[in-house]
Amino acid sequence: MASTAPARISPRSSWALRARALSHARARYAVVTLGLGLLVLFSLTLRLQNMDVGYWIDEGLSVGIADRPVGEIPGVLRLDGSPPLYYLALSVWMGLVGSTGESATHALSLIFALLTVPLAFAFARGFYGARAGWIAAALFALSPFLTQYAQETRMYALVMLLGTLATGAFLIGFVHRRRWALPVFVAALVLELYTHNYALFFGATLGLAWLVLLLIVPPGERRGLARDGVLAFGAVALLYAPWLPALVFQAEHTGAPWSERPGLTELWESPAGLLGSVEQVALLLAGGAGAMTVLGGRSRGREAQTVIALVLVGLGTIVLAWGASQVSPAWALRYLSVAVPPLLLLSALGLARAGRLGLVGLAVVVLAWSGATGRTEKSNVREVAESLTPSVRPGDLVISTQPEQVPVLAYYLPGGLSWATLWGPVPDLGVTDWRDGVERLERTSVRRNLRPLLDELPRGRRLVLVEPTIYTLERWSAPWTELVRVRSQAWSRALSEDPRFAVSAIYPPSPFPERPNPVKATVFIKRS
């Protein structure tokens, strides 16, 4: 009778199998490392194109706020309206590199943007396969939105890095039920909340996604999922609580008075603004693949839960922010950087599941994005300041009729100048005091605020009036911007009609062609 005992593997054969498996694992690791390295290198090359572009308003504020002892930054932000994390990081970074120059400060954002590539790859590949992982890495490496803010001294690249980490950890912890990811999720979301206020909308939609998951998971998983959600979101609330008094103060006194209520057009166009017109192909493919997954009889599967969660978080964040801006306007496309990570991860999963059509769509997107190198100009302030510098000397007065331009103007102009805005003399050149800004601006006038500055300026001194160049009224109709426009015209007219002052120069001599965030500087000499 034939023996049915299992064949034994000799120790030598067992060792050989283990060695072969280890060799294959090392080979796969080497391939992944090489592939990711090449993607990151290509992304780096793409995003190094415009690192030395001059600062615009917001970047001047970033450097002005960060260029002080870190202990002072949270208090200063009561005037500005932002959370502190990015400014603290930028302050430390500027100290480490020993520079506040454009390339030096942009490099911090570039690092944040590059780190999203391996992070997105790890999340997508770990649960949805190698194809999804490589597609996710490619999308994050080439995204024009990420490229733009990888070259800007603002918090948006950090927002997208933390958003990628929070989204991926949410999927691991709440969809795939790996509890080790929950502390990572808590840490990432808390840090994002301390980076930008729009993370509140992102966090709210993550909470909504958790509640929806509670409804669609098998009954046996609900108790554990409910417990983990309460603990995780409770920990987030507890860790964010110390900043709440500052947030409430900012909401009551700063806000975004330069913003208007967005219409349905802005809501509809915002995903395209984040991903681009050609790139909407990826969204269509992702949405179609996701819908087929949900409707194909696997509505309770992990992958379908992922699609549902990413749709809720990606699109839900945009809708929630739009709705909140109907009550208190604070709408800007760059703020929606919080929605970019879930949208890109959704696109990667959809393209991976769309077969050959997904590969064609990916090829179209990659070709379109490979030529996007970011903005080549953000403002003409650096150019105007370079033209002004030979004309001014210590003790001369610079008046900016757009108060938020002062930090970037002060960065580029030489020291020793006196500074004023529509409100009067400026005590801190690094920050704009937005507290009750519109109400304070409404109380300004030529007689109350400009005349004393003109009377006190010694004879022979120069006065530089810096005004925004206005090409269209469309961007200058919000409460703040309309007041700036009207007051700028009034102050310019008053100075031109004052017989004590004579115009000596205007920079730039012509306001055309149209440029982003432009200013005009008129140099007056006080003759008597």
C-alpha positions in Angstrom: 0.0 0.0 0.0 1.4 3.4 -1.0 2.4 5.7 1.8 0.4 8.9 2.2 2.9 10.7 4.5 3.9 14.1 3.2 7.3 14.4 1.6 9.9 15.9 3.8 12.0 18.8 2.7 15.6 18.5 3.6 17.2 21.3 5.6 19.4 22.2 2.6 16.3 22.5 0.3 14.5 24.5 2.9 17.5 26.9 3.2 17.6 27.2 -0.6 13.9 28.1 -0.8 14.3 30.7 1.9 17.4 32.1 0.1 15.5 32.2 -3.2 12.5 34.0 -1.6 14.8 36.5 0.1 16.6 37.1 -3.2 13.3 37.7 -5.0 12.2 40.1 -2.2 15.4 42.0 -2.5 15.1 42.2 -6.2 11.5 43.5 -5.9 12.7 46.0 -3.2 15.4 47.2 -5.5 13.0 47.6 -8.4 10.6 49.6 -6.3 13.3 51.7 -4.8 14.7 52.5 -8.3 11.3 53.2 -9.7 10.3 55.5 -6.9 13.7 57.2 -7.0 13.3 57.9 -10.7 9.8 59.3 -10.2 11.0 61.5 -7.3 14.0 62.7 -9.4 11.7 63.6 -12.3 9.4 65.4 -10.0 12.3 67.2 -8.5 13.5 68.3 -11.9 10.0 69.5 -12.8 9.6 71.4 -9.6 13.0 73.1 -9.6 12.2 75.1 -12.6 10.9 78.3 -10.9 12.3 78.1 -7.4 13.7 81.7 -7.5 10.5 83.5 -8.6 9.9 86.6 -6.5 7.5 86.5 -3.5 3.9 87.7 -3.7 1.7 89.1 -0.9 1.1 85.8 1.0 4.7 84.7 0.8 5.9 88.0 2.2 3.5 87.4 5.1 5.0 83.9 5.6 8.5 85.2 5.8 7.5 88.2 7.9 5.7 86.1 10.4 8.3 83.3 10.6 11.3 85.6 10.8 11.0 86.1 14.6 11.5 84.0 17.7 9.2 80.9 17.5 7.7 81.8 20.9 6.2 85.0 19.4 4.6 83.3 16.4 1.3 82.0 17.9 0.5 85.4 19.5 1.2 87.2 16.3 -1.2 84.9 14.4 -4.1 86.4 16.4 -3.7 89.3 14.0 -3.4 87.1 10.9 -6.0 84.4 11.2 -3.9 81.2 10.5 -2.8 78.3 12.7 0.9 78.2 13.7 2.5 74.9 12.5 3.7 76.0 9.1 5.2 79.3 10.4 6.9 77.5 13.2 8.4 75.0 10.7 9.4 77.8 8.4 11.1 79.7 11.2 13.1 76.7 12.2 14.0 75.9 8.5 15.2 79.5 7.9 17.4 79.2 10.9 18.8 75.9 9.7 19.6 77.1 6.2 20.6 80.6 7.3 18.5 82.4 4.6 15.1 84.0 4.0 15.7 84.0 0.2 13.1 82.6 -2.3 14.9 79.4 -3.2 15.8 78.7 0.4 12.2 79.0 1.7 10.6 77.4 -1.4 12.9 74.4 -0.7 10.9 73.5 2.4 7.7 73.3 0.4 9.5 71.3 -2.3 10.6 68.7 0.3 7.0 68.4 1.6 5.7 67.9 -2.0 8.3 65.2 -2.9 7.5 63.2 0.3 3.9 62.7 -0.9 5.2 60.5 -3.8 6.5 57.5 -1.8 3.7 58.0 0.8 1.0 57.7 -1.9 2.7 54.8 -3.5 2.9 52.9 -0.2 -0.8 53.4 0.6 -2.1 52.6 -2.8 0.1 49.6 -3.5 -0.3 48.1 0.0 -4.0 47.5 -0.4 -4.9 47.9 -4.1 -1.9 46.4 -5.9 1.2 47.5 -7.7 -0.6 49.2 -10.6 -2.6 51.4 -8.2 0.6 52.2 -6.3 2.6 53.3 -9.4 -0.3 55.3 -10.8 -0.7 57.1 -7.4 3.0 57.8 -7.3 2.9 59.2 -10.8 -0.1 61.5 -10.1 1.5 62.9 -6.9 4.9 63.3 -8.7 3.4 65.3 -11.6 0.3 67.0 -10.2 0.5 70.7 -11.4 -1.3 71.9 -8.3 1.4 70.2 -6.1 4.1 71.5 -8.4 2.8 75.1 -8.1 2.8 75.0 -4.3 6.1 73.1 -4.1 7.6 76.4 -5.3 5.7 78.7 -2.9 6.5 79.8 0.6 3.1 78.9 2.0 1.6 76.0 3.9 -0.2 74.2 1.0 2.4 71.6 0.2 2.5 70.7 3.9 -1.3 70.5 3.9 -1.2 68.0 1.1 1.5 65.9 2.7 -0.4 65.7 6.0 -3.6 65.1 4.0 -2.1 62.2 2.2 -0.9 60.7 5.5 -4.3 61.3 7.1 -6.3 59.9 4.2 -4.1 56.8 3.9 -4.1 56.1 7.6 -7.9 56.6 7.7 -8.3 53.9 5.0 -5.9 51.5 6.7 -7.5 52.1 10.1 -11.2 52.4 9.3 -11.6 50.5 6.1 -9.0 47.7 6.4 -9.3 47.7 10.2 -5.6 47.8 11.1 -5.6 49.5 14.4 -1.9 50.5 14.4 -2.8 53.1 11.8 -5.2 55.0 14.2 -2.5 56.9 16.1 -0.9 57.9 12.7 -4.3 59.1 11.6 -4.8 61.1 14.8 -1.3 62.7 14.6 -1.7 63.6 10.8 -5.1 65.1 11.2 -4.2 67.1 14.3 -1.0 68.5 12.6 -3.1 69.4 9.5 -5.6 71.3 11.7 -2.7 73.2 13.2 -1.6 74.0 9.6 -4.7 75.4 7.9 -8.2 76.1 9.0 -9.7 74.4 5.9 -8.6 71.2 7.5 -11.7 71.6 9.7 -13.8 70.8 6.6 -11.5 67.9 5.7 -11.8 66.5 9.2 -15.5 66.9 9.2 -15.9 64.8 6.0 -13.5 62.2 7.4 -16.0 61.9 10.3 -18.8 61.7 7.9 -17.0 58.9 6.0 -16.6 57.0 9.3 -20.3 57.3 10.0 -21.2 56.0 6.5 -18.8 53.1 6.9 -20.7 52.2 10.1 -23.8 51.9 8.1 -22.4 49.7 5.3 -19.9 47.4 7.0 -21.0 43.9 8.1 -22.7 44.0 11.5 -19.9 42.1 13.2 -17.5 44.9 12.5 -19.7 47.8 13.7 -18.9 47.8 17.4 -15.1 47.8 16.9 -15.4 50.5 14.1 -17.6 52.7 16.4 -15.2 52.3 19.3 -12.2 53.2 17.1 -13.9 56.2 15.6 -14.9 57.6 18.9 -11.4 57.2 20.3 -9.6 58.6 17.3 -11.8 61.6 16.6 -12.1 62.2 20.4 -8.3 62.3 20.6 -8.1 64.7 17.6 -10.6 67.0 19.4 -8.7 66.9 22.6 -5.3 67.6 21.0 -6.8 70.5 18.9 -8.6 72.0 21.9 -5.7 74.3 23.0 -6.0 76.2 19.8 -9.7 76.7 19.9 -9.7 80.1 21.9 -7.3 81.5 19.2 -9.5 80.1 16.4 -12.7 81.6 17.9 -10.9 85.0 18.3 -9.7 84.8 14.7 -13.2 83.9 13.4 -14.7 86.9 15.2 -12.1 89.5 14.3 -10.0 88.4 11.2 -11.7 86.1 8.7 -11.2 86.7 5.0 -12.7 90.1 4.2 -11.1 90.1 0.7 -13.2 87.1 -0.3 -16.7 87.0 -1.8 -19.4 84.3 -1.6 -18.6 81.7 -4.2 -21.3 80.9 -6.7 -22.3 77.5 -8.2 -19.8 78.1 -11.0 -16.9 78.1 -8.5 -18.3 75.0 -6.9 -18.5 73.2 -10.2 -15.2 74.3 -11.5 -13.1 73.7 -8.3 -12.2 70.0 -9.0 -11.1 71.1 -12.5 -9.1 73.9 -10.9 -7.4 71.5 -8.6 -6.7 68.8 -11.2 -6.9 70.7 -14.6 -9.1 70.4 -17.6 -7.3 67.5 -19.4 -6.8 65.8 -16.1 -10.6 65.5 -15.6 -10.2 62.4 -17.8 -8.7 60.7 -14.7 -11.6 61.8 -12.5 -14.1 60.4 -15.0 -12.3 57.1 -15.2 -11.9 56.9 -11.5 -15.6 57.8 -10.9 -16.7 55.3 -13.5 -14.5 52.5 -12.1 -15.6 53.3 -8.6 -19.3 53.3 -9.5 -18.9 49.9 -11.3 -17.2 48.5 -8.2 -20.0 49.6 -5.9 -22.9 48.6 -8.3 -21.2 45.4 -9.3 -22.5 43.5 -6.2 -19.6 44.3 -3.9 -21.1 47.3 -2.1 -19.7 46.1 1.2 -16.2 45.1 0.0 -13.1 46.9 1.2 -12.4 48.4 -2.2 -15.9 49.8 -2.5 -15.7 51.2 1.0 -12.5 52.9 -0.1 -14.2 54.5 -3.1 -17.1 55.7 -1.0 -14.8 57.2 1.6 -12.6 58.9 -1.0 -15.6 60.4 -2.8 -17.1 61.7 0.5 -13.8 63.2 1.7 -12.6 64.6 -1.6 -15.8 66.1 -3.0 -17.4 66.5 0.4 -14.7 68.8 1.6 -15.2 71.1 -1.4 -19.0 71.2 -0.9 -18.7 71.8 2.8 -16.2 74.6 2.3 -18.4 76.1 -0.3 -21.4 76.0 2.0 -19.5 77.6 4.9 -18.4 80.4 2.6 -22.0 81.2 1.9 -22.3 82.2 5.6 -18.8 83.7 6.1 -16.9 84.1 2.8 -13.4 82.5 2.9 -13.1 80.9 -0.5 -9.9 80.4 -2.4 -8.8 77.6 -4.7 -5.5 77.2 -2.9 -7.4 76.5 0.3 -8.9 73.4 -1.3 -5.5 71.8 -1.2 -7.0 69.8 1.6 -9.1 67.9 -1.0 -6.2 67.1 -3.4 -4.9 63.9 -1.7 -8.2 62.0 -1.6 -9.0 63.1 -5.1 -5.7 61.9 -6.4 -5.9 58.6 -4.5 -9.4 58.1 -5.9 -8.2 58.8 -9.4 -5.3 56.4 -9.0 -7.6 53.6 -7.8 -10.1 54.3 -10.6 -7.4 54.4 -13.3 -5.9 51.1 -12.0 -9.3 49.4 -12.2 -10.2 50.8 -15.7 -7.9 48.4 -17.5 -6.5 49.5 -20.9 -8.7 52.6 -20.9 -7.1 53.6 -17.5 -3.7 53.3 -19.0 -4.6 55.4 -21.9 -6.1 58.0 -19.6 -3.0 57.9 -17.4 -0.8 58.5 -20.5 -2.9 61.5 -21.5 -2.6 63.0 -18.0 1.1 62.3 -17.7 1.8 64.0 -21.0 -0.3 67.0 -20.0 1.2 67.3 -16.5 4.9 66.8 -17.6 4.9 70.3 -19.1 3.5 72.0 -16.0 6.5 73.6 -14.1 4.6 76.2 -11.9 4.3 79.9 -12.1 7.0 82.0 -13.7 5.7 85.2 -12.0 3.6 85.8 -8.9 3.9 89.6 -8.5 6.0 92.5 -9.8 6.9 93.7 -6.3 10.5 92.5 -6.5 11.0 94.2 -9.8 9.4 97.4 -8.6 11.4 97.4 -5.4 14.6 97.0 -7.4 13.7 100.0 -9.4 12.8 102.0 -6.3 15.9 101.2 -4.2 18.3 103.8 -5.8 15.6 106.5 -5.3 15.0 106.1 -1.6 17.1 106.6 1.5 16.6 106.1 5.3 13.9 108.3 6.6 11.8 108.3 3.4 8.2 107.3 3.8 6.6 104.4 2.0 2.8 104.2 2.0 1.0 101.1 0.8 -2.7 101.6 0.2 -3.1 97.8 0.2 -2.0 97.0 3.8 -1.2 93.3 3.2 1.5 94.3 0.6 3.7 95.8 3.4 5.6 92.6 4.4 6.6 91.7 0.9 7.5 95.3 0.1 9.5 95.6 3.3 11.3 92.4 2.4 12.6 93.8 -0.9 13.2 97.4 0.0 16.2 98.6 2.0 16.0 99.1 5.8 15.6 102.4 7.6 12.5 103.5 5.8 9.3 104.7 7.5 6.1 102.8 6.7 2.4 103.5 6.7 -0.9 102.1 5.3 -4.4 103.5 5.1 -4.6 103.0 8.9 -1.5 105.0 9.6 2.1 104.1 10.7 3.0 100.4 10.7 4.5 99.0 14.0 5.3 95.5 12.7 6.4 95.1 9.1 6.2 91.3 9.1 2.4 90.9 9.6 -0.8 92.5 8.6 -3.3 93.3 11.3 -6.6 91.9 10.0 -8.5 92.4 13.2 -11.8 94.1 12.3 -10.1 95.2 9.1 -13.1 96.3 7.1 -14.6 98.3 9.9 -11.2 100.0 10.6 -10.7 100.7 6.9 -14.2 102.2 6.6 -13.2 104.8 9.2 -10.1 105.9 7.2 -10.0 109.1 5.2 -7.6 111.5 3.5 -8.1 114.1 6.2 -7.8 111.8 9.2 -5.0 109.4 8.0 -3.1 110.8 5.0 -2.8 114.5 5.9 -0.9 114.0 9.2 1.6 111.8 7.4 2.1 114.5 4.7 2.4 117.3 7.2 5.0 115.4 9.4 7.2 114.4 6.5 10.3 116.8 6.5 11.0 118.9 3.5 13.2 117.2 0.9 12.1 113.7 1.9 10.7 111.3 -0.6 7.3 109.7 -0.2 6.6 106.4 -2.2 2.9 105.7 -2.7 2.4 102.0 -3.6 -1.0 101.1 -5.0 -2.4 97.9 -6.5 -2.8 98.0 -10.3 -6.4 97.2 -11.1 -7.1 95.7 -14.5 -10.7 94.7 -13.8 -13.3 95.5 -11.2 -14.3 91.8 -10.9 -11.5 91.1 -8.4 -12.0 94.3 -6.5 -15.7 94.1 -5.4 -15.4 92.2 -2.0 -15.8 94.4 1.1 -12.0 94.7 1.7 -10.8 95.0 -1.9 -13.5 97.6 -2.8 -12.4 99.8 0.1 -8.7 99.4 -0.9 -9.6 100.4 -4.5 -11.6 103.4 -3.5 -9.1 104.6 -0.9 -6.2 104.1 -3.3 -7.8 106.4 -5.8 -8.6 109.0 -3.2 -5.1 109.0 -1.7 -3.4 109.1 -5.1 -5.6 112.0 -6.2 -4.9 113.9 -2.9 -1.2 113.5 -3.3 -1.2 114.6 -6.9 -3.2 117.7 -6.0 -1.0 118.7 -3.0 1.2 121.6 -4.2 3.9 120.6 -1.7 4.7 117.4 -3.5 6.1 116.8 -7.0 6.3 113.5 -8.8 9.8 112.3 -9.5 9.3 108.8 -10.8 6.7 106.1 -11.5 7.4 102.3 -11.5 6.6 100.5 -13.7 6.2 103.3 -16.3 3.4 101.3 -18.0 0.9 98.9 -16.3 0.7 96.7 -19.3 0.9 93.8 -20.2 -1.4 92.4 -17.5 0.5 90.7 -14.7 -0.4 88.7 -11.5 -0.9 90.7 -8.3 0.7 93.9 -9.7 1.5 97.1 -7.9 2.5 100.6 -9.1 4.8 102.9 -7.1 4.9 106.7 -7.5 7.8 108.6 -5.9 7.0 112.1 -4.7 9.5 114.7 -3.3 8.3 117.1 -0.7 9.4 120.5 -1.9 7.9 122.7 0.8 
